[in-house]
Amino acid sequence: MYELDVMLGLLMVAFVLLIVGYAARDKGWGAAMIGLGIVGAMSVLAYKMYLTFG
């Protein structure tokens, strides 16, 4: 159950970054937040691969 909680937490943080970044997409920091949100969403995939193969 712990792994699921970590993955859901990562996804929630990533989606909040994407939402806030998209709302401020005309500013430089908004685009940076969108990038961090994308990296955060991909980190869930990397974490699952670590659990499976590590």
Secondary structure as the mmCIF struct_conf table of DSSP 4:
data_model
#
loop_
_struct_conf.conf_type_id
_struct_conf.id
_struct_conf.beg_label_comp_id
_struct_conf.beg_label_asym_id
_struct_conf.beg_label_seq_id
_struct_conf.end_label_comp_id
_struct_conf.end_label_asym_id
_struct_conf.end_label_seq_id
HELX_RH_AL_P HELX_RH_AL_P1 TYR A 2 ALA A 23
TURN_TY1_P TURN_TY1_P1 ALA A 24 ASP A 26
BEND BEND1 LYS A 27 LYS A 27
HELX_RH_AL_P HELX_RH_AL_P2 GLY A 28 PHE A 53
#
